[in-house]
Amino acid sequence: MTLMGVRDAVAAGEVSAVEAAEASLSRIDAHDGAVRAFVEVHAERALARAREVDARIAAGERVGALAGVPVALKDNMCTSWGRTTCSSRFLEGYESPYDATATKRLLDAGAVIVGKTNMDEFAMGSSCENSAFFPTRNPWDTTRVPGGSSGGSAACVAARMVSASLGSDTGGSIRQPAALCGLVGVKPTYGRVSRYGLVAFASSLDQIGPMTRTVADSALLMNVLCGVDPHDATSANVETPDFLRDLERPVEGLRLGVPTQAWDERNHPESTRVLREAMEVYRGLGAEIVEIGLPRMEYGIAAYYIIAPAEASSNLARFDGVRYGRRAALGRDEDLAALYARSRAEGFGQEVQRRIMLGTHVLSSGYYEAYYLTALKARRLIKADFDAAFASGEGGPGVHAVLMPATQGPAFRLGEKTDDPLAMYFEDLYTVTANLAGIGALSMPAGFAKGAGSDGEDLPLGVQLMCAPFDESRMLRIARMFERETGHGERGPGM
Ligand code: GLN
């Protein structure tokens, strides 16, 4: 069932929260051996929570908007139970003393969190293969990756183990796995959702957001997640609209901008086809499609892979073997520097070490201006391109959203890109610009690459919408128009 489906069934007394939790847990039992979406499943705790919700409903108490709904959390969000590992050896045994604000908001709304999902270590990657524990597999074709870094969060929703999950998106980690698994994934505007208790990767880019089967489910989760938080000084003090209220109301006079950069020659032909079809669908709904230029988009990957590692190298300095996580054994005559070096060498995987070295290098004296400052300037220009696209009147075409591919192609095979970091980085071609510009974006199901799977399976593809800062309400309405017309997200992987 969808999130809304479970919520309504529980509220109407047709399904108890315990039944919903049991259904989710038995689905996990049946399929997670093949998919491996979860690093930890908290069955007992989930059932106890569900019993609590049922008792409150029976007592006629008010329950929240997600009462009794099974959901999953990416394992970089702190929970005061279980472990929070970021799929890293470094934090393998780490138990957080507190709940992230996103965790707390879900709990306050009555959600039943069934477990923590696998991810690329510290959210660095696009395939879930950088997990220190095991790779997660795509439910549509288990020889393929689910995308990343929120690969576990995508796979568990696609495999119908839970109705929804949370992911985090620094350069595409919600939208790319959502696209490769046939889901809706929303990266809210920077500042929309509190990051308190989200283990930081790149603080000027990170956002938490929903991964769901439908647009309405994402809107419902946005209602729960968004809002200013005194614990996160970067959370924006803006009003949270009711994202569900006008969701069914089509946007009148809709103007969508498709950038010339959307037609990259490296795109899989099926990605190009679904984008063309999406344009036709919107035209059929009366939208005007205008061609726009995002000329500085071509610097997106380069800028991102300087800025994100720079911030990561700083954020990950806290993992020193003293305060958090793994501590290496030392010989008698070894000093503190040896403790740091050995703990970090043992605790961090290859990609994380690569990012720390890259980041340290681009911030080092003599290189700071050439790399880091240049990247910041490129970032500003990328933002200016979007500002111009959204500006109306003299300033620009005044598009309500930008439409472009979410990824260049469907899910790739496990191992296909692990030896080529640059090929892996280019998975983010269409997604990083939204993080660099700080704007809202989502990916939604847009059809299938027919017969593209290893056994001739159809593989899902997504298209992306991007909106001006804090314009997610309209972006979700635009997405809903497409979903209602096409029904692409209704099909599941047939597990
Ligand atoms: N794939 C990108 C990276 O490896 C984005 C990851 C993310 O959004 N967390 O950095």
Residues whose N, C-alpha, C, O or C-beta is under 5 A from the ligand:
A	BS01	LIG	A123 M124 G125 S126 G148 S149 S168 D169 T170 G171 G172 S173 D428
